[in-house]
Amino acid sequence: MIYQIIVQGCLDPNWSDWFNEMEITNETKRESHSITTFEGAVDDQATLRGILNHLWDLNLTILSVNRVEPKLHSSG
């Protein structure tokens, strides 16, 4: 399953190893509010919980957790 997790704050993409190799992207919203998005495959609920625990340990505010459809690659 592919999950997208959005948190308030900015986290360097080099932290990807700590988050199950999820893709990490940062965006600055108006008034200098930073948002970090994690997206990637999560094998099971235990792995998801581990990722959420890491976010908790870093004191990041979780804005949303969503399961998303995998991106399809078109051939030709």
ROMIMAR-124859 format. One record per residue (C-alpha): x, y, z. Coordinates in pm, 1 decimal, padded with zeros to 6 digits. Each point is the difference from the previous one (the first is absolute). Example, Ala and Ser with C-alpha at 12.3 -4.5 7.8 and 13.67 -1.06 7.14 Angstrom:
ROMIMAR-124859
{{01230.0 -00450.0 00780.0}};
{{00137.0 00344.0 -00066.0}};
***
This chain:
ROMIMAR-124859
{{00000.0 00000.0 00000.0}};
{{00111.0 00353.9 -00072.5}};
{{-00042.9 00259.3 00273.9}};
{{00027.8 00376.5 00000.6}};
{{00071.1 00162.6 00335.5}};
{{00001.2 00378.0 00034.2}};
{{00155.7 00172.7 00299.7}};
{{00049.2 00358.8 00107.9}};
{{00362.8 00103.4 -00010.0}};
{{00300.9 -00063.3 -00217.5}};
{{00200.3 -00321.9 -00001.5}};
{{00305.2 -00056.8 -00218.1}};
{{-00049.7 -00268.5 -00268.7}};
{{00317.4 -00169.9 00129.3}};
{{-00219.0 -00141.4 00278.9}};
{{-00159.4 -00236.8 -00253.2}};
{{00192.2 -00300.1 00139.2}};
{{-00166.1 00052.1 00337.6}};
{{-00343.5 00002.3 -00163.1}};
{{-00004.2 -00328.0 -00193.1}};
{{00157.6 00162.1 -00309.2}};
{{-00305.3 00222.9 -00052.5}};
{{00038.2 00295.5 -00235.8}};
{{00020.8 00321.1 00201.7}};
{{-00093.7 00335.2 -00152.6}};
{{-00024.8 00342.3 00159.6}};
{{-00225.7 00290.0 -00086.8}};
{{-00025.1 00346.0 00150.5}};
{{-00352.3 00128.5 00026.1}};
{{-00093.7 00363.9 00043.3}};
{{00122.9 00175.4 00311.0}};
{{00307.1 -00227.2 00010.1}};
{{-00184.7 -00312.0 00115.7}};
{{00195.1 -00306.1 -00108.9}};
{{-00166.5 -00327.3 -00091.5}};
{{00181.0 -00331.5 -00049.6}};
{{-00156.2 -00281.9 -00198.8}};
{{00106.7 -00363.0 00031.3}};
{{-00114.7 -00238.9 -00270.3}};
{{00087.9 -00360.3 -00061.0}};
{{-00072.7 -00366.7 00044.0}};
{{-00091.2 -00127.0 00345.8}};
{{00000.8 -00378.2 00041.2}};
{{-00237.6 -00029.8 00293.7}};
{{-00158.4 00177.8 00294.7}};
{{00301.4 -00067.0 00223.0}};
{{00224.5 00185.1 -00246.5}};
{{-00249.1 00287.3 -00018.9}};
{{-00005.8 00022.7 00376.9}};
{{00380.0 00008.3 00008.5}};
{{00003.3 00290.6 -00245.9}};
{{-00261.2 00188.1 00203.3}};
{{00200.6 -00066.0 00318.7}};
{{00309.4 00153.5 -00163.5}};
{{-00204.0 00310.4 -00084.0}};
{{-00122.3 00012.1 00359.7}};
{{00358.6 -00031.9 00128.0}};
{{00098.4 00299.0 -00215.5}};
{{-00293.0 00199.4 00143.7}};
{{-00148.7 00061.8 -00347.1}};
{{-00370.8 00077.5 -00026.0}};
{{-00174.2 -00251.1 -00227.1}};
{{-00251.5 00172.6 -00224.5}};
{{-00122.4 -00302.3 -00196.3}};
{{00061.6 -00367.5 -00072.7}};
{{-00151.4 -00136.0 -00321.2}};
{{00021.8 -00320.2 -00198.0}};
{{00039.8 00093.8 -00366.4}};
{{-00023.5 -00185.1 -00328.4}};
{{00335.3 -00098.6 -00148.2}};
{{00112.0 00219.7 -00287.7}};
{{-00040.4 -00192.0 -00323.7}};
{{00268.8 00018.0 -00263.3}};
{{-00129.3 00001.5 -00355.7}};
{{00189.3 -00199.8 -00258.7}};
{{00049.2 00136.3 -00348.4}};
***
